[in-house]
Amino acid sequence: MKKVLVATEKPFAKAAVNQIKEVFDNAGYETVMLEKYTDKNDFINAVADVDGVIIRSDKATKEVLDAAKNLKVIVRAGAGYDNIDLEAATANNICAMNTPGQNSNAVAELAIGMMVYQARKHFTPTAGTELKGKKIGIHAYGNVGKYVAAIAKGFGMEVYAFDPFVEKAVIEADGVKVVDSAEELYSICNYISLHIPANEKTKGSINYDLLMKMPAGATLVNTARKEVICEEGLKKVFAEREDFFYTSDIAPICADELIENYEARCYFTPKKMGAQTAEANINAGIAAATQIVNFLEKGDSTFQVN
């Protein structure tokens, strides 16, 4: 009997777990649950004899993957997969996958919600501003970006996007205006919704020069990865501009410093929570489980990332 481990330091919702188990039960697989673990050695020990693994934000390091002697496929239930050591996965002949699109609406709703929270002065009695009529720039027009655009248009916002990897006609078909560079996007938009992945080219790319181009009263919303922000540049912008705002569900390393000095102009959720909805939990969990079964039974490697 094939065995699949669901390793989640931050567990799936109970309804999602039940449906994941149902997928594996129907395939004749054994499901092993490792939830709320605090020691990485628990993860290392748990992967020793499994054929498949589902993770969320858990770190599938080289040490973990080297210990997984029978592992054939690992799926990150979500879009980002920088928590999987892809080089180690390839070296161990393990197929690594993600589940793009399953959490997209949840992340998009959070991004817009954080814009409202910042615009309305953290819901204090102080007069805030409205999103209607403001320009929003979507930096990376993938699954999440498309949902952000649709919701923003419902608020009456003017929507712009920059993504060199998506054809201009595809973006324009959604009623979104395309710009030719990140610099142009940041210079004209009151809000920027950031959705770029974290890789060697993007880490630290949202820097001082780029942020300083933003209009007066501008807000940067980051539901992507904290590593794409140049924190030294971010701190410098806060120090030099009293009209700059930043909100994110991934607190930067300098979060405490920013909150201490600029509490009214920044907000960070306690944990990364873009995908923390019942619907996203279920969608991503079922997709991950189904992809594992399809890979082990049919060799289907759709969504492989290594």
N, C-alpha and C positions, 0 to 999 in steps of 0.2 A: 504494500500500500504506500502510495506517495504521501509525503508529509510536507505541509506548508506552515511556516512560522509567520505570525502576525506580531511584529515587534514594534510596540508603540509606547514610548515614554509618555506621550500625550495621547491617551486612548481615543479610538473612534467612539462615537455615540453607540449606545446599546443596540439601537435599531440597525445601525450599520454593521455591527459585529454579527448580529443574527443573520443578516442577509449575506455577508461574506461566508459565514459557516455553511449557509444553505447552498451556495455555489460549489463549495468544496465537497459537501456531503453528496450532492448530486453527481459529482465526478468520481466519487469513491475515494476521496482523499481524507487524510487526518489533518485536522486543524490544531495547531499549537498556539496558545496565546501567551504573550509576554507583555504585560501592561504595567505602566507606572514604575518601571525599574529605575534604580538610581545608580547602579554600578555597571559600567560597560562590560565587565566580565560576565554578567548575567546574559548579555546579548551574545558575547563570544561563545559561551557555553551552549546557548540555545540553538545556534546555527550549525552545530557539529554534524547533524545527520539529516537535515531537511533538504528537500528538492527545490523549494521555492520560498521566497520571503517577501512580505509586504511591510513597508515602512512608511512613516510620515516624515517628520523632521529629524528622525533618528540618523545618527552618523554611521554609515556603512563604510568604515575605514578599511585600509589594507589589512590591519590586524583581524578585523571581523571577517573579511572575505577570504583571507588565507586559512582561517579556521573552519570555513564552510566546505568541507571536503566533498560533499555530495550535491552542493548547490548548483543549480542550472539556470535559475532566473530570479532576479530581484526587481521588484516594482516599487517605485516611489509613488504613493497615492497623492498625486498633485502634479503641478507643471514643472516646478524647479527641481533639479536633480543634482545640484552642486554638493549635496550631502552624501553622494555616492562616489567613492574613489573609482572612477571609470577605468583608469589604467590597471588597477588591481583586479577589477572585474574581468577585463579582457584577458589579463595574464592567467586568470583562473578559469577561463572559458565559461564565464557567467554572462548571460544576456541581461543587461540593465535596461529598464524601461521607465517611462513616466506615464501619467494619464492626463494628457493635455486637454483642457477645456472643461473638465469636470467640476473644477472649483471656480470657474471664471466669473459667473454671475455673483457669487458670494464676495469675491475680492472686489469686483466693480462696485457693488452696493456699499461696501465698507469705504472704498476710496471717496465716493460721493458723500457718504455720511460724515466722513472726517472733514471734508470741505465745508459742509454745513456747520459742523461743530466749531471749526475755526472761524468761519465767517460770522457766526453768532456769538463770538467772544466766550467760547466754552460754556454757553448757555447761562451766562450771568446777565443781570439786568442792564448792563451797558449796551447801548445801541450798536448793532452790528451792521452787516451789509447783506445784500441778496446775491444769489448766484445768477439770477435772470439778467441777461444782457452782457454778462462777463465772457471773456474769451478763455477757453480751456484748451491746453495743448496736451496731446497724448503722445508720450515719448515711448514708442514701440507699439505698433498697431496689430497685436496678436489677438488671441481669444479674449483676454481681459479688456484690452484696449477697445475692442469693438463694443463690448457691453457698456463700458464707461461712456463711449460716444453716444450710444442710444439713450442712456439715462440722462446724460447732460443735455441732450437736445430736448428731452421732456421738461427740463428745468428752464428752457429758453436760453441756453448758453450757445455761444458761437464756437463751433468745434474745429480745431486744427489738429494735424498729426504729422509726425516725422517718423518714418521707418524705411531705411534704404533697402530692406529685404522684402517689402511688400509692394506690388505694382501700384502705381499711382491710380490707375483706373479702378482697382479694387477698392481703395479707400474712398475715392470720390463717389463711387456707386452708393456709399452709405451716407452721402450728403455731408462729407467731411472735407475740409480744405487741406490740401497737402502743401507742406513747405519743404524747402530743399536742404535744410540743415538744422541741427539741434540749436545752433546759435540763433537762427531766425525764429524758431519755435519759442525759445525762452525770452526773446526780446519783445514779443508781441502779446504774450498770453498772461492773463491775471492769475491763472491756475495752471500748474503742470501736474499731470498724473503720470507717475513714473513706473514703467513696466519692463525695463530692460533686464536681461539676465546678468548674473555675475560671472564674468570670465576674465581672461587676461587682458582683453581689450577694453572692457567696461569698468573694471575695478578702479575706483577713484576718479572716474571720468566726469562725474557731476561735481565740478570744481568751482573755485572762487570766481574765475573769469566768466564761467557760464552763468552762475547764479547772479552775479552782479548785473547781468544784462536784463534781468527780469524787471518789469514795470513797478512803480511805487505801489505798495500794498499787496504785492504778489505772494502767493502761497505755493510751496512745493509739497506735494503729497506723494509719499513713497510707500507703496505696498509691494515692492519688488524685493530687493536685498540691501542690507545696510552697507555691504562692501562696495557698492557702486558710488557711494558718497565719499568725497574727499573731506574728512572730518576737520582737518586743519583749516581748509577753505571755508567750510560751513561755519565754523566758529568765528572766523574773520568777517564773514558777511554779517552775522548777527551783531558783531561788535560795531561795524561801520554803518549798518542800516537799521533804523528803528521801524522801517516799514516792510520788513521781510518776515515771513511766517513759514514754519516747517512742521509738518505732522506726518507720523509714520506708525505702522504697526510693527516695525522692527527698530527698537530703540538703538541709537548709535552708542558707541563706547563712551562718548562724551555727554550722554543724556543728562546725568546728574548736574554737570556743569551748566548745561543749557537751561535746565529747569530752574536752577538756583538764580541764574542771572536774567533769564528772559522767559519766565513762566507763562506770561500772557501770550507769547508769540510762538510757543511750541507745544506739542502734545504727543505723547507716545503711549500706546496701549501696553499693559503689563506683559503680554506675550504676543507673539505673532498670531494673528487671529483672522486673517483674510479668509481662510477656508473653514472657520469655526461656525458653520451652520449645520443644522440637521440634514438639509438637502445635500450640501456639498460633501458631508461625511459619507452619506449613503452612496451618492453618485461616484465619488472617487474610490471608495472601498469596493463596490461591486465591479467597477471597471478594472481595478487592480487584480481582483480575484479571477475575473473572466479572462484577462490577458494571460495570467499564469496558466490556467487550464488550457487555453488555446495554444500556448507555446509548448507545454509539455505533451499535449495530445496530437497537435497538428504541425508543430514547428513554426507557428505564426509569430513572427518577430516584429509586427507592426508596433511602432512607437519605441523601437530599440534606440538607445542613445549612445551606445558605445560601439 
